[in-house]
């Protein structure tokens, strides 16, 4: 009988040797990977210390910028200690500029007439009573002819009455003849007044005609001074009373029309001060006053119409411009809308990755800090979150610091 035990033992020994040999081979790559990780970490720390533009945080983003004094001066950097200031709380509304509807006129003839002369053009500055156009009307010609006839009868009746009065004084004519002459004179006087009133109702000033001929032309005038903002008068066309030929507006004062949300109605009252800004003059504020709040709420938009009146003596504000109106609120607790707030010049704020950002000077370095902004107040902006009183904020040269941060980030990308 053959014995097989030694073969099984040899097989077991061979397998053990094979397993041990495999373990020995896998240990070397693990050690190599560990050494590589340590080296990479050391290299990262060295890169963080030597990175341009300042130190970095654990995510590799620039935390602060260190500049030399000469670099600070060259960039025009100025620093201001942030402090709380008492400001008036405001409600900011988007608005549209409209002409003052109390100082606008639609100029149209009172009777049909053909346009024979146009004296004013679109955009012209006109004075009160100035002729804008001349029209020729058959109805005016007839009325003027009746006026001339009444004027002639009045002259004759007046002369007869004066002669009769003299004769009656000399007892040459009877009293009844004197009374009859007086009656004819009064009748002629009334007829002349009626003819003159007829001309005035047609918009024509009664006046004697040259060479005794009736005049059918008449001037179309403006009742007050202003600017011609619309013109529809065309030479030779027939004008009708129901269609205006000109629109003249006094643009020395304008209405800023906005809509108040229902929740804000109690925050403002007529008479409140307002500051109006437009895109055309971003650095300028036009002072105004809230003059009107509608008595009803629009059932579709749930808003109330509000109106701010603004002086416009130089004519820079134009009707139909979009505007922003910041209206001083009533406040709460009897404070009259005055609150304490942190204010910054608008140029101190830059957008970085779509987020309003300012730079803080701390321990000789400049650190970007995201902020939440509030209302704009005469070139300054309210900071709601992100800063505290006493922070040293960069108020000038902010864009130079932003450029350095962007350059640093572009360098990292490569």
C-alpha positions as CSV (number, residue, x, y, z in Angstrom):
1,X,0.0,0.0,0.0
2,X,1.4,3.4,-1.1
3,X,1.5,6.4,1.3
4,X,0.3,9.8,-0.1
5,X,0.7,12.0,3.1
6,X,4.1,13.6,2.1
7,X,2.6,14.9,-1.2
8,X,-0.2,16.7,0.6
9,X,2.3,18.3,2.9
10,X,4.5,19.4,0.1
11,X,1.5,21.0,-1.7
12,X,0.5,22.9,1.5
13,X,4.1,24.2,1.9
14,X,4.1,25.4,-1.8
15,X,0.9,27.3,-1.4
16,X,2.1,29.0,1.7
17,X,5.3,30.1,0.0
18,X,3.2,31.5,-2.9
19,X,0.9,33.5,-0.7
20,X,3.8,35.0,1.3
21,X,5.6,35.9,-1.9
22,X,2.5,37.8,-3.2
23,X,2.2,39.8,0.0
24,X,5.8,40.9,-0.2
25,X,5.2,42.3,-3.7
26,X,2.1,44.3,-2.8
27,X,3.7,46.1,0.1
28,X,6.1,48.1,-2.1
29,X,3.5,50.1,-4.1
30,X,1.7,51.1,-0.9
31,X,4.8,52.6,0.6
32,X,5.5,54.4,-2.6
33,X,1.9,55.9,-2.7
34,X,2.3,57.1,0.9
35,X,5.6,58.8,0.1
36,X,4.0,60.5,-2.9
37,X,1.1,61.8,-0.8
38,X,3.4,63.3,1.8
39,X,5.5,65.0,-1.0
40,X,2.3,66.4,-2.6
41,X,1.2,67.9,0.7
42,X,4.5,69.5,1.3
43,X,4.5,71.0,-2.2
44,X,1.0,72.3,-1.6
45,X,2.1,74.0,1.6
46,X,5.1,75.6,-0.2
47,X,2.8,76.8,-3.0
48,X,0.4,78.3,-0.5
49,X,3.1,80.3,1.1
50,X,4.6,81.5,-2.2
51,X,1.3,82.2,-4.0
52,X,1.1,85.7,-5.6
53,X,-1.4,88.2,-4.0
54,X,-1.3,86.8,-0.5
55,X,-2.2,83.9,1.8
56,X,-4.7,81.2,0.9
57,X,-7.3,79.3,2.8
58,X,-7.8,75.6,2.9
59,X,-9.8,75.7,-0.3
60,X,-7.1,77.5,-2.2
61,X,-9.0,80.9,-2.5
62,X,-7.2,84.2,-1.9
63,X,-8.0,85.5,1.6
64,X,-6.0,88.7,1.6
65,X,-3.7,90.9,-0.4
66,X,-0.5,92.4,0.9
67,X,0.7,95.5,-0.9
68,X,3.8,97.6,-0.4
69,X,3.2,101.3,0.6
70,X,4.2,102.5,-2.9
71,X,1.7,100.0,-4.5
72,X,-1.0,101.3,-2.2
73,X,-0.3,104.9,-3.2
74,X,0.0,104.1,-6.9
75,X,-3.4,102.3,-6.8
76,X,-5.1,105.4,-5.1
77,X,-6.3,103.3,-2.2
78,X,-8.1,105.1,0.6
79,X,-9.3,103.6,3.8
80,X,-12.2,104.8,6.0
81,X,-13.3,103.7,9.4
82,X,-16.9,102.5,9.1
83,X,-19.3,104.2,11.6
84,X,-23.0,104.2,12.1
85,X,-24.9,107.3,10.8
86,X,-28.5,108.5,11.3
87,X,-30.4,108.3,8.0
88,X,-34.0,108.5,6.9
89,X,-35.5,105.2,6.1
90,X,-36.8,105.1,2.5
91,X,-39.1,103.2,0.3
92,X,-37.7,102.7,-3.2
93,X,-40.1,102.5,-6.1
94,X,-39.6,102.1,-9.9
95,X,-41.4,104.9,-11.6
96,X,-42.1,106.7,-14.9
97,X,-41.8,110.4,-15.6
98,X,-45.0,112.1,-16.9
99,X,-45.8,115.7,-17.8
100,X,-47.6,117.7,-15.2
101,X,-51.2,117.1,-16.1
102,X,-52.2,120.4,-14.5
103,X,-49.9,122.2,-16.9
104,X,-50.6,120.6,-20.3
105,X,-53.0,121.8,-23.0
106,X,-54.4,120.2,-26.2
107,X,-54.6,123.0,-28.7
108,X,-57.4,122.5,-31.3
109,X,-59.7,124.9,-33.2
110,X,-63.2,125.6,-32.1
111,X,-64.5,125.4,-35.6
112,X,-63.5,123.5,-38.7
113,X,-60.8,125.2,-40.7
114,X,-58.1,124.6,-43.2
115,X,-54.5,125.0,-42.0
116,X,-52.9,127.8,-44.1
117,X,-49.8,128.4,-42.0
118,X,-47.8,126.5,-39.3
119,X,-45.6,128.6,-37.0
120,X,-44.4,126.0,-34.4
121,X,-42.5,122.8,-34.6
122,X,-42.1,119.8,-32.4
123,X,-39.9,120.7,-29.3
124,X,-40.2,124.4,-29.7
125,X,-40.4,126.6,-26.6
126,X,-43.5,128.8,-26.9
127,X,-44.8,131.7,-24.9
128,X,-48.3,132.3,-23.6
129,X,-50.6,133.6,-26.4
130,X,-48.1,132.7,-29.1
131,X,-49.6,131.8,-32.5
132,X,-48.9,128.1,-33.4
133,X,-50.8,128.0,-36.7
134,X,-53.2,130.0,-38.8
135,X,-56.5,128.5,-40.1
136,X,-59.0,129.6,-42.7
137,X,-62.7,129.0,-41.7
138,X,-65.9,129.7,-43.6
139,X,-67.8,129.9,-40.3
140,X,-65.3,132.5,-38.9
141,X,-65.7,134.6,-42.1
142,X,-69.5,134.6,-41.8
143,X,-69.3,135.6,-38.1
144,X,-66.8,138.3,-38.9
145,X,-69.1,139.7,-41.7
146,X,-72.0,139.8,-39.2
147,X,-69.8,141.6,-36.8
148,X,-68.8,144.3,-39.4
149,X,-72.5,144.8,-40.2
150,X,-73.4,145.2,-36.6
151,X,-70.6,147.6,-36.1
152,X,-71.9,149.8,-39.1
153,X,-75.4,149.8,-37.7
154,X,-74.1,150.7,-34.3
155,X,-72.2,153.7,-35.8
156,X,-75.3,154.9,-37.6
157,X,-77.6,154.5,-34.6
158,X,-75.1,156.3,-32.4
159,X,-74.9,159.3,-34.7
160,X,-78.8,159.4,-35.0
161,X,-79.1,159.3,-31.2
162,X,-76.5,162.1,-30.7
163,X,-78.3,164.3,-33.2
164,X,-81.7,163.6,-31.7
165,X,-80.4,164.3,-28.2
166,X,-79.1,167.7,-29.4
167,X,-82.3,168.6,-31.2
168,X,-84.4,167.5,-28.2
169,X,-82.3,169.7,-26.0
170,X,-83.1,172.7,-28.3
171,X,-86.8,171.6,-28.3
172,X,-86.8,171.1,-32.0
173,X,-88.0,167.5,-32.0
174,X,-90.6,165.8,-29.8
175,X,-89.7,163.6,-26.9
176,X,-91.0,160.5,-28.7
177,X,-88.6,161.0,-31.5
178,X,-85.8,161.3,-29.0
179,X,-86.8,158.1,-27.3
180,X,-87.1,156.2,-30.6
181,X,-83.5,157.2,-31.5
182,X,-82.3,156.2,-28.1
183,X,-84.0,152.8,-28.5
184,X,-82.4,152.2,-32.0
185,X,-79.0,153.0,-30.5
186,X,-79.4,150.6,-27.6
187,X,-80.6,147.9,-30.1
188,X,-77.6,148.4,-32.3
189,X,-75.3,148.3,-29.3
190,X,-76.7,145.0,-28.2
191,X,-76.4,143.6,-31.8
192,X,-72.7,144.6,-31.9
193,X,-72.0,143.0,-28.5
194,X,-73.7,139.8,-29.7
195,X,-71.7,139.7,-32.9
196,X,-68.5,140.3,-30.9
197,X,-69.4,137.5,-28.5
198,X,-70.0,135.2,-31.4
199,X,-66.4,135.8,-32.7
200,X,-65.0,135.3,-29.2
201,X,-66.8,132.0,-28.8
202,X,-65.2,130.9,-32.1
203,X,-61.8,131.7,-30.6
204,X,-61.3,134.9,-32.6
205,X,-60.7,138.4,-31.2
206,X,-63.2,140.9,-32.6
207,X,-61.4,143.6,-34.7
208,X,-62.3,145.9,-37.6
209,X,-61.3,144.5,-40.9
210,X,-58.9,146.2,-43.3
211,X,-60.8,148.0,-46.1
212,X,-64.1,146.8,-44.6
213,X,-63.7,143.2,-45.8
214,X,-64.6,140.3,-43.6
215,X,-61.6,138.1,-42.6
216,X,-62.0,134.3,-42.5
217,X,-58.5,133.5,-41.1
218,X,-57.8,133.2,-37.4
219,X,-54.7,132.3,-35.3
220,X,-54.5,129.2,-33.1
221,X,-52.7,130.2,-29.9
222,X,-51.4,128.5,-26.7
223,X,-52.9,129.6,-23.4
224,X,-49.6,129.3,-21.5
225,X,-45.9,129.0,-22.0
226,X,-44.3,125.6,-22.5
227,X,-42.8,123.0,-24.9
228,X,-44.5,121.6,-28.0
229,X,-44.5,117.9,-27.2
230,X,-46.9,116.8,-30.0
231,X,-47.6,118.3,-33.4
232,X,-50.3,117.2,-35.9
233,X,-50.8,120.3,-37.9
234,X,-50.1,119.8,-41.6
235,X,-50.3,122.6,-44.1
236,X,-53.4,122.4,-46.3
237,X,-55.3,119.8,-44.1
238,X,-58.7,120.4,-42.7
239,X,-58.6,120.7,-39.0
240,X,-61.6,119.6,-36.8
241,X,-62.5,120.7,-33.2
242,X,-62.3,117.1,-31.9
243,X,-58.7,116.6,-33.0
244,X,-55.8,118.6,-31.4
245,X,-53.2,120.1,-33.7
246,X,-50.7,120.7,-30.9
247,X,-50.0,119.5,-27.4
248,X,-48.1,122.0,-25.3
249,X,-46.7,121.1,-21.8
250,X,-45.1,123.2,-19.1
251,X,-42.1,120.9,-18.3
252,X,-40.7,123.1,-15.5
253,X,-42.4,120.6,-13.1
254,X,-42.9,116.9,-13.8
255,X,-44.9,114.1,-12.2
256,X,-43.0,110.9,-11.2
257,X,-45.7,108.2,-11.2
258,X,-45.2,104.9,-9.3
259,X,-47.2,102.1,-7.8
260,X,-47.2,101.4,-4.1
261,X,-47.8,97.8,-3.0
262,X,-50.6,97.3,-0.6
263,X,-48.3,96.4,2.3
264,X,-46.4,99.7,1.9
265,X,-49.4,102.1,1.9
266,X,-49.1,102.8,5.6
267,X,-45.4,103.6,5.4
268,X,-45.7,106.9,3.5
269,X,-47.9,110.0,3.5
270,X,-48.4,112.9,1.1
271,X,-45.9,115.6,1.8
272,X,-43.0,113.1,2.4
273,X,-39.7,114.1,0.8
274,X,-38.5,112.0,-2.1
275,X,-35.2,111.5,-4.1
276,X,-35.5,110.8,-7.8
277,X,-32.7,109.3,-9.9
278,X,-32.6,108.4,-13.6
279,X,-30.1,106.3,-15.7
280,X,-29.2,109.4,-17.8
281,X,-27.7,111.2,-14.8
282,X,-26.6,108.3,-12.4
283,X,-24.6,110.6,-10.1
284,X,-27.4,113.2,-9.6
285,X,-30.4,113.1,-7.3
286,X,-33.5,115.3,-8.1
287,X,-35.4,116.2,-4.9
288,X,-39.1,116.0,-4.9
289,X,-42.2,115.6,-2.7
290,X,-44.9,113.0,-2.6
291,X,-48.1,114.9,-3.6
292,X,-50.7,112.2,-4.2
293,X,-51.7,108.7,-3.2
294,X,-54.8,107.2,-4.9
295,X,-57.9,106.5,-2.9
296,X,-58.4,103.0,-4.3
297,X,-56.4,99.8,-4.9
298,X,-56.1,98.3,-8.4
299,X,-57.9,95.0,-8.1
300,X,-55.6,93.3,-10.6
301,X,-52.1,94.5,-9.5
302,X,-53.0,95.1,-5.8
303,X,-51.1,98.4,-6.0
304,X,-52.0,102.1,-5.4
305,X,-50.9,104.8,-7.7
306,X,-48.5,107.4,-6.1
307,X,-47.2,110.6,-7.5
308,X,-44.0,112.5,-6.8
309,X,-43.7,116.1,-8.1
310,X,-40.2,117.2,-9.1
311,X,-38.9,120.6,-10.3
312,X,-37.2,120.5,-13.8
313,X,-36.1,124.0,-14.5
314,X,-33.3,123.0,-16.9
315,X,-35.4,120.5,-18.8
316,X,-33.0,117.6,-18.4
317,X,-35.7,115.2,-17.2
318,X,-37.9,114.0,-20.1
319,X,-41.4,112.6,-20.1
320,X,-41.6,108.8,-20.4
321,X,-38.1,108.3,-18.8
322,X,-37.8,105.5,-16.3
323,X,-36.9,106.6,-12.9
324,X,-36.3,105.4,-9.3
325,X,-38.1,107.3,-6.5
326,X,-36.9,106.9,-2.9
327,X,-39.6,108.2,-0.6
328,X,-38.9,108.9,3.1
329,X,-41.1,106.7,5.2
330,X,-43.1,107.5,8.4
331,X,-40.9,105.3,10.6
332,X,-42.1,103.4,13.7
333,X,-42.4,104.4,17.3
334,X,-42.5,108.1,16.4
335,X,-39.0,108.2,15.0
336,X,-40.1,109.8,11.8
337,X,-38.4,107.2,9.6
338,X,-34.9,107.9,11.0
339,X,-32.7,104.9,11.7
340,X,-29.0,104.2,12.3
341,X,-27.2,102.5,9.5
342,X,-23.7,101.8,8.1
343,X,-23.1,103.8,4.9
344,X,-20.4,103.3,2.2
345,X,-19.6,105.3,-0.9
346,X,-21.0,103.4,-3.9
347,X,-17.5,103.2,-5.5
348,X,-16.4,101.1,-2.5
349,X,-18.5,98.2,-3.6
350,X,-17.6,95.9,-6.5
351,X,-19.2,92.8,-7.9
352,X,-17.1,89.6,-7.6
353,X,-18.7,86.4,-8.9
354,X,-22.0,88.3,-8.9
355,X,-21.8,89.2,-5.2
356,X,-21.4,92.8,-3.9
357,X,-18.0,92.8,-2.2
358,X,-15.9,95.3,-0.3
359,X,-12.3,95.2,0.8
360,X,-11.3,95.4,4.5
361,X,-7.8,96.4,5.7
362,X,-6.7,94.2,8.5
363,X,-3.2,93.6,9.9
364,X,-1.6,95.3,6.9
365,X,-3.5,93.2,4.3
366,X,-6.6,93.7,2.3
367,X,-9.4,91.1,2.5
368,X,-12.4,90.8,0.2
369,X,-15.7,90.5,2.1
370,X,-19.2,89.8,0.7
371,X,-21.9,92.2,1.9
372,X,-25.7,92.7,1.6
373,X,-26.7,96.1,0.5
374,X,-29.8,98.3,1.2
375,X,-31.0,101.6,-0.2
376,X,-28.9,104.2,-2.0
377,X,-28.7,107.6,-0.4
378,X,-27.1,110.5,-2.3
379,X,-24.1,108.6,-3.6
380,X,-23.8,106.3,-0.6
381,X,-25.3,102.9,0.0
382,X,-26.6,101.2,3.2
383,X,-24.8,98.0,4.2
384,X,-27.3,95.6,5.8
385,X,-25.0,92.7,6.5
386,X,-21.3,91.7,6.2
387,X,-19.6,94.6,8.0
388,X,-19.5,96.1,11.5
389,X,-18.9,99.5,12.9
390,X,-15.1,100.1,13.2
391,X,-14.1,98.0,10.2
392,X,-11.5,99.7,8.0
393,X,-13.0,99.7,4.6
394,X,-11.4,100.6,1.3
395,X,-13.4,103.5,-0.1
396,X,-11.2,104.3,-3.2
397,X,-9.0,102.0,-5.3
398,X,-11.3,99.0,-4.9
399,X,-11.2,98.1,-8.5
400,X,-7.4,97.9,-8.4
401,X,-7.7,95.4,-5.6
402,X,-10.3,93.4,-7.5
403,X,-8.0,93.3,-10.5
404,X,-5.2,91.8,-8.4
405,X,-7.6,89.2,-7.0
406,X,-8.8,88.3,-10.5
407,X,-5.2,88.1,-11.8
408,X,-4.3,85.8,-8.9
409,X,-7.3,83.5,-9.7
410,X,-6.4,83.4,-13.4
411,X,-2.9,82.4,-12.4
412,X,-4.2,79.5,-10.4
413,X,-6.3,78.3,-13.4
414,X,-3.1,77.8,-15.4
